[in-house]
Amino acid sequence: MRLFTASIATETNTFSPIPTSLESYLSCFVARPGEHPDQPSLCTAPLFVARRRAQQEGFTLIEGSCFFAQPAGLTTKHGYETMRDEVLGQLKAAMPVDGVLLGMHGAMVADGYDDCEGDLLEHVRAIVGPGCVIGVELDPHCHLTLKRLGLADIIVLFKEYPHTDIVPRAEELMTLVLKTIRKEIRPVASLYDCGMIAFYPTTSEPNLSFVARQKSFEGKDGVLSVSFVHGFPHADVPEMGSRMLVYTDNAKARGDALAQQLGEEIIALRGKTAPPDLDFVDALDQALATDTAKGPAIIAEPADNAGGGSASDNTMTLHELIRRGVQGAAVAPLWDPVAVSFCHAVGPGGKVRLRIGGKTSDLSGDPVDADCEVLAVATDRWQSFGDAKAAVGDLAAVRIGGVDVILNTNRCQALGRELFTDLGLDPKSYRLLVLKSAQHFMAAYGPLASKVFYSETQGPSSQRYATHDYQRIQRPKWPMEQDSPGKLIA
């Protein structure tokens, strides 16, 4: 048995002012055949799992190239086609193969390509033919298009948000692909469109229980896999939105009924799946009034979340903290390579006047000009993300009055505590943490928090979706249109 695996992935915010070029991938994460480290990244878990399973089970694995870029705006046509054609060339050289495993995000958009994943699958299918089994792992913040559904044999999504189950879902995908190749099962897909977009953090109810409910059906009555597509609302593409995907072992009617049942349960939860989205000043008022004896209050800043395609250099929160004279607070991470370089030049204990943030666009706000004390610096660092690691580049911590600011050179969101600990700082020691992230921070920082608040600030990853200038998404769509029914579409 011969399997081929590769990965091309990013999450495209079509409202982001930051272009994504081929260099964006090459400077973030690239692993060509044989170069992939022995640990998974966000979208390469299928390769990681297949490598181990090939050693255990004796099949031949041919590794292709893997590319990942931090979420931002459209990938250039040249960049996408260069990566795609490299992987396709490797696949052609590997033929014949019995199966293909692809790690993709699912919300990648390029100039001229609304559905990069669907385009890649179309080319892969043309090479391998109808008898080869194609398995795909996707992020739940994807656009699950009908094109992809028709070209892949099995698609499995992470269930958790934060994405702490990347490797288990890759294991699930690997098992289903092998069983399909051996003709032990015949996966058949059912897809229900919920007609909505929403925020579904799975660390809180009702989403926590819904994940358990999905799992409760798997392995019973012919149900192979249940995946809930959260959707990625910061993209203006036709098939953006929440969908329910069920695979059965050649039991289409059962799958259709279950996909509709679970999809209707999601519709019934409209307006209940997300925590309150507060204006930042209100979130700050409540956070400062919180008893922090058990740990810091945390304010999440989704709108300027690099993980959603924003710059992470907006200064609105920092300005407000300084204006109020807040003590014992920290903001992390704020993307400013120039400021970081100045801090490294001065060194720990040095004093320097910095112009911080406010550089990318009008959504970044006005820069903060302040006299800063450099607390610490660090070079070429990573932060943990479940079983994976994510590069943060060089770090610097500066203090402005009572506020510490964690600056970095690789645009990223707050994931692991290493943003603080690699600088000799203890995140538990603060009264207040303002974290540029929508939800992934919860895996590492949630256990420390006395209370967590979600706030609206400025940036192209706003949680108030009606503020996006959608022109191309399929309508009606809740919450923009209240009367937006769901329907079985495949």
TILUMMAR-951511 format. One record per residue (C-alpha): x, y, z; residue number from 1; residue in one letter. Coordinates in nm, 4 decimals, padded with zeros to 6 digits. Layout:
N
{{X,Y,Z},NUM,A}
...
# end
This chain:
490
{{00.0000,00.0000,00.0000},1,M}
{{00.1300,00.3443,-00.0986},2,R}
{{00.0078,00.6768,00.0455},3,L}
{{00.1040,01.0338,-00.0400},4,F}
{{00.0695,01.3269,00.1989},5,T}
{{00.1213,01.7036,00.1751},6,A}
{{-00.0151,02.0302,00.3147},7,S}
{{-00.0931,02.3810,00.1895},8,I}
{{-00.2712,02.5961,00.4435},9,A}
{{-00.3650,02.9405,00.5600},10,T}
{{-00.6785,03.1165,00.6835},11,E}
{{-00.7683,03.4068,00.4561},12,T}
{{-00.9395,03.7163,00.5917},13,N}
{{-01.0607,03.8885,00.2753},14,T}
{{-01.1067,04.2108,00.4744},15,F}
{{-00.7441,04.2143,00.5936},16,S}
{{-00.5075,04.4781,00.4524},17,P}
{{-00.2083,04.2405,00.4779},18,I}
{{-00.1169,04.0617,00.1514},19,P}
{{-00.0065,03.6976,00.1612},20,T}
{{00.2758,03.6143,-00.0795},21,S}
{{00.4822,03.3031,-00.1403},22,L}
{{00.7395,03.4532,00.0953},23,E}
{{00.4726,03.4669,00.3664},24,S}
{{00.4628,03.0860,00.3594},25,Y}
{{00.8359,03.0352,00.3207},26,L}
{{00.9118,03.2609,00.6186},27,S}
{{00.6411,03.1074,00.8385},28,C}
{{00.6526,02.7308,00.7836},29,F}
{{00.7804,02.5193,00.4983},30,V}
{{00.8925,02.1566,00.5107},31,A}
{{00.9818,01.9868,00.1887},32,R}
{{00.9994,01.6063,00.1486},33,P}
{{01.1844,01.4549,00.4427},34,G}
{{01.2209,01.7889,00.6230},35,E}
{{00.9067,01.7834,00.8385},36,H}
{{00.9977,01.7818,01.2097},37,P}
{{00.8811,01.4957,01.4261},38,D}
{{00.5976,01.7011,01.5695},39,Q}
{{00.2742,01.8281,01.4178},40,P}
{{00.1893,02.1813,01.3191},41,S}
{{-00.1638,02.3194,01.2859},42,L}
{{-00.2316,02.1650,00.9443},43,C}
{{00.0295,01.8898,00.9087},44,T}
{{-00.1018,01.6381,01.1606},45,A}
{{-00.2011,01.3942,00.8808},46,P}
{{00.1650,01.3693,00.7791},47,L}
{{00.2793,01.3391,01.1396},48,F}
{{00.0298,01.0612,01.2139},49,V}
{{00.0826,00.8816,00.8810},50,A}
{{00.4586,00.8753,00.9362},51,R}
{{00.4139,00.6923,01.2655},52,R}
{{00.1409,00.4624,01.1357},53,R}
{{00.3493,00.3686,00.8303},54,A}
{{00.6262,00.2484,01.0596},55,Q}
{{00.3791,00.0536,01.2719},56,Q}
{{00.1640,-00.0937,00.9965},57,E}
{{00.4085,-00.1373,00.7128},58,G}
{{00.2639,00.0739,00.4330},59,F}
{{00.4768,00.3071,00.2198},60,T}
{{00.4421,00.6806,00.2844},61,L}
{{00.5627,00.9389,00.0340},62,I}
{{00.5925,01.2816,00.1936},63,E}
{{00.5281,01.5918,-00.0135},64,G}
{{00.5866,01.9560,00.0704},65,S}
{{00.4059,02.1383,00.3509},66,C}
{{00.3387,02.5119,00.3523},67,F}
{{00.1680,02.7366,00.6092},68,F}
{{00.1272,03.1128,00.6385},69,A}
{{-00.0137,03.3187,00.9232},70,Q}
{{-00.3730,03.4268,00.8518},71,P}
{{-00.3922,03.7490,00.6509},72,A}
{{-00.5383,03.8753,00.3244},73,G}
{{-00.5557,03.7071,-00.0159},74,L}
{{-00.2716,03.4794,-00.1201},75,T}
{{-00.1219,03.5934,-00.4486},76,T}
{{-00.2042,03.3903,-00.7595},77,K}
{{00.1649,03.3238,-00.8175},78,H}
{{00.2169,03.2092,-00.4604},79,G}
{{-00.0727,02.9645,-00.4574},80,Y}
{{-00.0028,02.8189,-00.8000},81,E}
{{00.3678,02.7761,-00.7200},82,T}
{{00.2944,02.5751,-00.4051},83,M}
{{00.0126,02.3795,-00.5689},84,R}
{{00.2189,02.2831,-00.8706},85,D}
{{00.5111,02.1756,-00.6497},86,E}
{{00.2860,01.9369,-00.4577},87,V}
{{00.1182,01.8092,-00.7750},88,L}
{{00.4572,01.7419,-00.9313},89,G}
{{00.5547,01.5379,-00.6257},90,Q}
{{00.2296,01.3437,-00.6436},91,L}
{{00.2829,01.2613,-01.0110},92,K}
{{00.6319,01.1340,-00.9304},93,A}
{{00.4898,00.9164,-00.6484},94,A}
{{00.2307,00.7418,-00.8634},95,M}
{{00.0779,00.4921,-00.8367},96,P}
{{-00.0717,00.5551,-00.4904},97,V}
{{-00.3646,00.3979,-00.3100},98,D}
{{-00.4413,00.7002,-00.0961},99,G}
{{-00.3742,01.0720,-00.0524},100,V}
{{-00.3788,01.2536,00.2821},101,L}
{{-00.4017,01.6324,00.2730},102,L}
{{-00.3685,01.8696,00.5668},103,G}
{{-00.5413,02.1956,00.4769},104,M}
{{-00.7004,02.4742,00.6743},105,H}
{{-01.0106,02.5114,00.4626},106,G}
{{-01.0417,02.8914,00.4478},107,A}
{{-00.7655,02.9700,00.1996},108,M}
{{-00.8527,03.2222,-00.0702},109,V}
{{-00.6144,03.3368,-00.3442},110,A}
{{-00.6337,03.5903,-00.6231},111,D}
{{-00.8531,03.4131,-00.8784},112,G}
{{-00.9364,03.1204,-00.6459},113,Y}
{{-01.2292,03.1419,-00.4012},114,D}
{{-01.1780,02.7768,-00.3071},115,D}
{{-00.8076,02.6884,-00.3064},116,C}
{{-00.8718,02.3589,-00.1295},117,E}
{{-01.1318,02.2619,-00.3869},118,G}
{{-00.8964,02.3556,-00.6692},119,D}
{{-00.6130,02.1483,-00.5214},120,L}
{{-00.8449,01.8513,-00.4737},121,L}
{{-00.9635,01.8815,-00.8336},122,E}
{{-00.6065,01.8586,-00.9611},123,H}
{{-00.5223,01.5738,-00.7215},124,V}
{{-00.8260,01.3742,-00.8312},125,R}
{{-00.7340,01.4245,-01.1963},126,A}
{{-00.3924,01.2708,-01.1263},127,I}
{{-00.4915,00.9769,-00.9037},128,V}
{{-00.8199,00.8810,-01.0685},129,G}
{{-01.1513,00.7736,-00.9153},130,P}
{{-01.0218,00.4605,-00.7408},131,G}
{{-00.7722,00.6352,-00.5120},132,C}
{{-00.8939,00.7286,-00.1622},133,V}
{{-00.8485,01.0960,-00.0722},134,I}
{{-00.8684,01.1990,00.2932},135,G}
{{-00.8581,01.5590,00.4194},136,V}
{{-00.8263,01.7150,00.7647},137,E}
{{-00.9673,02.0671,00.7980},138,L}
{{-00.9985,02.3354,01.0623},139,D}
{{-01.3614,02.3941,01.1689},140,P}
{{-01.3166,02.7585,01.0652},141,H}
{{-01.3350,02.6557,00.7027},142,C}
{{-01.5678,02.6908,00.4068},143,H}
{{-01.6890,02.3363,00.3425},144,L}
{{-01.7772,02.3666,-00.0244},145,T}
{{-01.9768,02.1166,-00.2255},146,L}
{{-01.6833,02.0917,-00.4640},147,K}
{{-01.4563,01.9573,-00.1902},148,R}
{{-01.7224,01.7193,-00.0718},149,L}
{{-01.7562,01.5701,-00.4174},150,G}
{{-01.3824,01.5256,-00.4707},151,L}
{{-01.2684,01.3850,-00.1341},152,A}
{{-01.3659,01.0453,00.0033},153,D}
{{-01.3511,01.1494,00.3683},154,I}
{{-01.3134,01.4894,00.5375},155,I}
{{-01.2572,01.5192,00.9130},156,V}
{{-01.2552,01.8479,01.1057},157,L}
{{-01.1133,01.9351,01.4458},158,F}
{{-01.3951,01.9374,01.7011},159,K}
{{-01.2406,02.1577,01.9678},160,E}
{{-01.1910,02.5350,01.9733},161,Y}
{{-00.9179,02.5989,02.0932},162,P}
{{-00.7892,02.3307,01.8544},163,H}
{{-00.6529,02.0866,02.1101},164,T}
{{-00.7589,01.7771,01.9145},165,D}
{{-00.5609,01.8189,01.5920},166,I}
{{-00.3703,01.4916,01.6312},167,V}
{{-00.6687,01.2784,01.7461},168,P}
{{-00.8687,01.3930,01.4441},169,R}
{{-00.5747,01.3073,01.2165},170,A}
{{-00.5666,00.9619,01.3737},171,E}
{{-00.9376,00.9285,01.3022},172,E}
{{-00.8848,01.0358,00.9420},173,L}
{{-00.5942,00.7920,00.8979},174,M}
{{-00.8002,00.5010,01.0276},175,T}
{{-01.0965,00.5800,00.8031},176,L}
{{-00.8759,00.6191,00.4965},177,V}
{{-00.7041,00.2858,00.5578},178,L}
{{-01.0372,00.1109,00.6123},179,K}
{{-01.1695,00.2629,00.2903},180,T}
{{-00.8654,00.1510,00.0930},181,I}
{{-00.9125,-00.2007,00.2318},182,R}
{{-01.2810,-00.1839,00.1352},183,K}
{{-01.3899,-00.2424,00.4933},184,E}
{{-01.6112,00.0688,00.4769},185,I}
{{-01.7690,00.2887,00.2097},186,R}
{{-01.7920,00.6482,00.3384},187,P}
{{-02.0946,00.8447,00.2184},188,V}
{{-02.1331,01.2147,00.3047},189,A}
{{-02.4342,01.4141,00.4215},190,S}
{{-02.4123,01.7925,00.4553},191,L}
{{-02.6591,02.0319,00.6177},192,Y}
{{-02.6301,02.4103,00.5783},193,D}
{{-02.7342,02.5901,00.8986},194,C}
{{-02.7832,02.9237,00.7178},195,G}
{{-02.5858,03.1123,00.9807},196,M}
{{-02.2522,03.2342,01.1113},197,I}
{{-02.1596,03.2465,01.4795},198,A}
{{-01.8814,03.2065,01.7347},199,F}
{{-01.8543,02.8624,01.8977},200,Y}
{{-01.5886,02.8416,02.1738},201,P}
{{-01.5942,02.4812,02.2931},202,T}
{{-01.4604,02.5583,02.6420},203,T}
{{-01.8032,02.6870,02.7440},204,S}
{{-02.1643,02.5789,02.7168},205,E}
{{-02.3608,02.5002,02.5108},206,P}
{{-02.0732,02.4198,02.2767},207,N}
{{-01.8898,02.2004,02.5274},208,L}
{{-02.1854,01.9619,02.5454},209,S}
{{-02.2413,01.9753,02.1707},210,F}
{{-01.8896,01.8410,02.1059},211,V}
{{-01.9682,01.5468,02.3331},212,A}
{{-02.2966,01.5001,02.1492},213,R}
{{-02.1192,01.4805,01.8122},214,Q}
{{-01.8854,01.2133,01.9443},215,K}
{{-02.1726,01.0131,02.0934},216,S}
{{-02.3007,00.9179,01.7467},217,F}
{{-01.9674,00.8069,01.6018},218,E}
{{-01.9085,00.4335,01.5751},219,G}
{{-02.2785,00.3509,01.6102},220,K}
{{-02.5496,00.2633,01.3557},221,D}
{{-02.3085,00.3000,01.0660},222,G}
{{-02.1990,00.6558,01.1581},223,V}
{{-01.8285,00.6964,01.0826},224,L}
{{-01.7633,01.0627,01.1568},225,S}
{{-01.9484,01.3771,01.2639},226,V}
{{-01.7901,01.7185,01.2026},227,S}
{{-01.9356,02.0605,01.2770},228,F}
{{-01.8195,02.3364,01.0428},229,V}
{{-01.8063,02.6584,01.2452},230,H}
{{-01.7262,02.8581,00.9302},231,G}
{{-01.4864,03.1502,00.8958},232,F}
{{-01.6912,03.4716,00.9011},233,P}
{{-01.4062,03.7044,00.8002},234,H}
{{-01.4183,03.5952,00.4365},235,A}
{{-01.6530,03.7161,00.1667},236,D}
{{-01.6858,03.3955,-00.0372},237,V}
{{-02.0106,03.2299,-00.1481},238,P}
{{-02.0131,02.9168,00.0714},239,E}
{{-01.9032,03.0786,00.3984},240,M}
{{-02.1070,02.9670,00.6973},241,G}
{{-02.1882,02.6974,00.9525},242,S}
{{-02.2567,02.3459,00.8235},243,R}
{{-02.2969,01.9966,00.9660},244,M}
{{-02.1101,01.7072,00.8043},245,L}
{{-02.1843,01.3402,00.8678},246,V}
{{-02.0194,01.0373,00.7107},247,Y}
{{-02.1873,00.6981,00.7283},248,T}
{{-02.0856,00.3565,00.6049},249,D}
{{-02.3029,00.3532,00.2926},250,N}
{{-02.6101,00.4641,00.4899},251,A}
{{-02.7077,00.7861,00.3158},252,K}
{{-03.0576,00.8150,00.4625},253,A}
{{-02.9243,00.7734,00.8165},254,R}
{{-02.6560,01.0328,00.7519},255,G}
{{-02.9024,01.2815,00.6035},256,D}
{{-03.1319,01.2482,00.9036},257,A}
{{-02.8501,01.2928,01.1536},258,L}
{{-02.6944,01.5890,00.9718},259,A}
{{-03.0341,01.7616,00.9641},260,Q}
{{-03.1070,01.6763,01.3277},261,Q}
{{-02.7777,01.8161,01.4528},262,L}
{{-02.7933,02.1135,01.2162},263,G}
{{-03.1350,02.2063,01.3500},264,E}
{{-02.9990,02.1813,01.7045},265,E}
{{-02.7364,02.4395,01.6116},266,I}
{{-03.0027,02.6644,01.4601},267,I}
{{-03.1970,02.6405,01.7875},268,A}
{{-02.8880,02.7762,01.9654},269,L}
{{-02.8701,03.0971,01.7619},270,R}
{{-02.7623,03.3825,01.9854},271,G}
{{-02.6591,03.1441,02.2649},272,K}
{{-02.3259,02.9974,02.1535},273,T}
{{-02.1026,03.3018,02.2077},274,A}
{{-02.0092,03.4799,02.5322},275,P}
{{-02.1091,03.8476,02.5610},276,P}
{{-01.9211,04.0686,02.3143},277,D}
{{-01.8534,04.3831,02.5176},278,L}
{{-01.7245,04.7216,02.4108},279,D}
{{-01.3675,04.7374,02.5396},280,F}
{{-01.4352,05.0152,02.7894},281,V}
{{-01.7146,04.8076,02.9426},282,D}
{{-01.4987,04.4949,02.9483},283,A}
{{-01.2231,04.6941,03.1178},284,L}
{{-01.4613,04.8334,03.3786},285,D}
{{-01.5801,04.4826,03.4646},286,Q}
{{-01.2301,04.3346,03.4603},287,A}
{{-01.0968,04.6010,03.6977},288,L}
{{-01.3871,04.5298,03.9331},289,A}
{{-01.3118,04.1554,03.9342},290,T}
{{-01.1647,03.9860,04.2400},291,D}
{{-00.8306,03.8650,04.1045},292,T}
{{-00.7093,03.6842,04.4155},293,A}
{{-00.7257,03.3531,04.2261},294,K}
{{-00.5660,03.4843,03.9083},295,G}
{{-00.5741,03.7662,03.6548},296,P}
{{-00.8804,03.8877,03.4759},297,A}
{{-00.8418,03.8331,03.1017},298,I}
{{-00.9813,04.0459,02.8216},299,I}
{{-00.9712,03.8850,02.4778},300,A}
{{-00.9286,04.1108,02.1780},301,E}
{{-01.0638,03.9140,01.8778},302,P}
{{-01.0883,04.2063,01.6347},303,A}
{{-00.7096,04.2505,01.6294},304,D}
{{-00.6352,03.8775,01.6383},305,N}
{{-00.3516,03.7760,01.4066},306,A}
{{-00.5054,03.4271,01.4074},307,G}
{{-00.8025,03.5743,01.2237},308,G}
{{-00.5955,03.7710,00.9741},309,G}
{{-00.5558,04.0983,01.1645},310,S}
{{-00.2289,04.2840,01.2109},311,A}
{{-00.2162,04.2605,01.5922},312,S}
{{-00.0744,04.6121,01.6041},313,D}
{{-00.3893,04.7983,01.7055},314,N}
{{-00.3263,05.0311,01.9995},315,T}
{{-00.6778,05.1053,02.1231},316,M}
{{-00.6495,04.8884,02.4334},317,T}
{{-00.3000,05.0087,02.5195},318,L}
{{-00.4008,05.3733,02.4885},319,H}
{{-00.6962,05.3176,02.7218},320,E}
{{-00.4907,05.1321,02.9839},321,L}
{{-00.2308,05.4092,02.9864},322,I}
{{-00.4954,05.6826,02.9941},323,R}
{{-00.6574,05.5267,03.3011},324,R}
{{-00.3268,05.4663,03.4752},325,G}
{{-00.4030,05.0963,03.5181},326,V}
{{-00.1441,04.9087,03.7261},327,Q}
{{-00.0457,04.5426,03.6993},328,G}
{{-00.1672,04.4945,03.3422},329,A}
{{-00.0087,04.3366,03.0357},330,A}
{{-00.0925,04.3411,02.6640},331,V}
{{00.0265,04.0503,02.4464},332,A}
{{00.1365,04.0080,02.1789},333,P}
{{00.1633,04.3369,01.9928},334,L}
{{00.3331,04.3043,01.6530},335,W}
{{00.6074,04.5626,01.6035},336,D}
{{00.9377,04.4367,01.4579},337,P}
{{01.0892,04.7861,01.4602},338,V}
{{01.0209,04.8403,01.8291},339,A}
{{01.1564,04.4927,01.9086},340,V}
{{01.4817,04.5692,01.7266},341,S}
{{01.5233,04.8897,01.9271},342,F}
{{01.4660,04.6990,02.2524},343,C}
{{01.7250,04.4373,02.1591},344,H}
{{01.9707,04.7160,02.0805},345,A}
{{01.9158,04.8803,02.4213},346,V}
{{01.8972,04.5571,02.6205},347,G}
{{01.7248,04.4660,02.9486},348,P}
{{01.7179,04.7478,03.2008},349,G}
{{01.7623,05.0105,02.9333},350,G}
{{01.5358,05.3075,02.8738},351,K}
{{01.4160,05.3968,02.5259},352,V}
{{01.1457,05.6111,02.3709},353,R}
{{00.9391,05.3979,02.1362},354,L}
{{00.6656,05.4494,01.8828},355,R}
{{00.4594,05.1322,01.9306},356,I}
{{00.1979,04.9851,01.6955},357,G}
{{-00.0426,05.1709,01.4709},358,G}
{{00.1563,05.0923,01.1582},359,K}
{{-00.0411,04.8648,00.9235},360,T}
{{-00.3561,05.0574,00.8324},361,S}
{{-00.6233,05.2868,00.9710},362,D}
{{-00.7590,04.9800,01.1544},363,L}
{{-00.4379,04.9820,01.3606},364,S}
{{-00.5186,05.3070,01.5409},365,G}
{{-00.2696,05.5756,01.6371},366,D}
{{00.0757,05.4667,01.7551},367,P}
{{00.1676,05.4915,02.1214},368,V}
{{00.4637,05.7233,02.1786},369,D}
{{00.6086,05.6545,02.5212},370,A}
{{00.9212,05.6362,02.7329},371,D}
{{00.9708,05.2647,02.7990},372,C}
{{01.1763,05.0496,03.0302},373,E}
{{01.3010,04.7342,02.8575},374,V}
{{01.2273,04.4464,03.0958},375,L}
{{01.3624,04.1575,02.8875},376,A}
{{01.4395,04.0401,02.5357},377,V}
{{01.4516,03.6953,02.3729},378,A}
{{01.5502,03.5674,02.0308},379,T}
{{01.3851,03.3164,01.7945},380,D}
{{01.1128,03.1895,02.0259},381,R}
{{00.8102,02.9606,01.9968},382,W}
{{00.4847,02.9224,02.1836},383,Q}
{{00.2957,02.6001,02.2453},384,S}
{{-00.0321,02.5251,02.0702},385,F}
{{-00.1616,02.1917,02.1952},386,G}
{{00.0752,01.9282,02.0542},387,D}
{{00.2216,02.1808,01.8107},388,A}
{{00.4521,02.4805,01.8358},389,K}
{{00.4151,02.8193,01.6668},390,A}
{{00.6996,03.0605,01.5991},391,A}
{{00.6765,03.4056,01.7555},392,V}
{{01.0149,03.5349,01.6392},393,G}
{{01.2078,03.7740,01.8593},394,D}
{{01.0402,03.9060,02.1744},395,L}
{{01.0709,04.2126,02.3921},396,A}
{{00.8883,04.3163,02.7075},397,A}
{{00.8599,04.6851,02.7883},398,V}
{{00.6927,04.8690,03.0749},399,R}
{{00.4944,05.1890,03.0279},400,I}
{{00.3778,05.3117,03.3677},401,G}
{{00.1863,05.0175,03.5118},402,G}
{{00.1424,04.8334,03.1831},403,V}
{{00.3767,04.5708,03.0390},404,D}
{{00.3670,04.5181,02.6630},405,V}
{{00.4906,04.1988,02.4966},406,I}
{{00.6212,04.2889,02.1506},407,L}
{{00.7115,04.0357,01.8818},408,N}
{{00.8471,04.0132,01.5271},409,T}
{{00.6410,03.7215,01.3866},410,N}
{{00.2789,03.8318,01.3643},411,R}
{{00.0807,03.5866,01.5766},412,C}
{{-00.1906,03.5595,01.8374},413,Q}
{{-00.1623,03.4690,02.2058},414,A}
{{-00.1422,03.0893,02.2316},415,L}
{{00.1081,02.9676,02.4909},416,G}
{{00.2412,03.1118,02.8151},417,R}
{{00.5901,03.1206,02.6611},418,E}
{{00.5091,03.4756,02.5465},419,L}
{{00.5692,03.5659,02.9105},420,F}
{{00.7812,03.2893,03.0586},421,T}
{{01.0511,03.3099,02.7883},422,D}
{{01.0978,03.6685,02.9031},423,L}
{{01.1163,03.5718,03.2699},424,G}
{{00.7646,03.7010,03.3385},425,L}
{{00.4843,03.5173,03.5166},426,D}
{{00.1412,03.5668,03.3563},427,P}
{{-00.0249,03.4699,03.6871},428,K}
{{00.1336,03.7679,03.8593},429,S}
{{-00.0720,04.0270,03.6702},430,Y}
{{-00.4013,04.1777,03.7714},431,R}
{{-00.5144,04.2000,03.4082},432,L}
{{-00.4085,04.0376,03.0812},433,L}
{{-00.5276,04.1801,02.7480},434,V}
{{-00.4652,03.9052,02.4933},435,L}
{{-00.4861,03.9501,02.1178},436,K}
{{-00.6731,03.6301,02.0382},437,S}
{{-01.0309,03.5175,01.9841},438,A}
{{-01.0302,03.1857,02.1699},439,Q}
{{-00.7088,02.9867,02.1278},440,H}
{{-00.5583,03.1610,02.4318},441,F}
{{-00.8004,02.9675,02.6502},442,M}
{{-00.6028,02.6425,02.6357},443,A}
{{-00.3015,02.7944,02.8128},444,A}
{{-00.4375,03.1038,02.9866},445,Y}
{{-00.7936,03.0028,03.0696},446,G}
{{-00.6871,02.7883,03.3684},447,P}
{{-00.5102,03.0924,03.5181},448,L}
{{-00.7992,03.3340,03.4885},449,A}
{{-01.0324,03.4552,03.7588},450,S}
{{-01.2688,03.5616,03.4811},451,K}
{{-01.2555,03.6024,03.1017},452,V}
{{-01.4172,03.8840,02.9038},453,F}
{{-01.4513,03.9099,02.5255},454,Y}
{{-01.4299,04.2633,02.3921},455,S}
{{-01.4828,04.4517,02.0692},456,E}
{{-01.2015,04.6818,01.9661},457,T}
{{-01.0771,04.7631,01.6140},458,Q}
{{-00.9613,04.5372,01.3322},459,G}
{{-01.0741,04.3235,01.0396},460,P}
{{-01.1572,04.0231,01.2622},461,S}
{{-01.4547,04.1832,01.4351},462,S}
{{-01.6964,03.9450,01.6060},463,Q}
{{-01.9785,04.1789,01.5066},464,R}
{{-02.0205,04.0186,01.1677},465,Y}
{{-02.2836,04.2594,01.0394},466,A}
{{-02.0092,04.5240,01.0234},467,T}
{{-01.8361,04.3300,00.7434},468,H}
{{-01.9164,04.4537,00.3940},469,D}
{{-02.0248,04.1173,00.2553},470,Y}
{{-02.0942,04.1257,-00.1174},471,Q}
{{-02.0681,03.7621,-00.2257},472,R}
{{-02.1834,03.5292,00.0532},473,I}
{{-02.4959,03.3232,-00.0020},474,Q}
{{-02.7942,03.4967,00.1568},475,R}
{{-03.0042,03.4928,00.3669},476,P}
{{-02.7583,03.4411,00.6521},477,K}
{{-02.8207,03.4797,01.0234},478,W}
{{-02.7543,03.7148,01.2071},479,P}
{{-02.7812,03.9619,00.9178},480,M}
{{-03.1191,03.8134,00.8254},481,E}
{{-03.3253,03.6726,01.1095},482,Q}
{{-03.5334,03.4499,00.8807},483,D}
{{-03.2609,03.2230,00.7445},484,S}
{{-03.3654,02.8556,00.7295},485,P}
{{-03.1299,02.5601,00.7201},486,G}
{{-03.1369,02.2911,00.4530},487,K}
{{-02.9811,01.9614,00.3540},488,L}
{{-02.7547,02.0327,00.0570},489,I}
{{-02.5719,01.7052,-00.0024},490,A}
# end
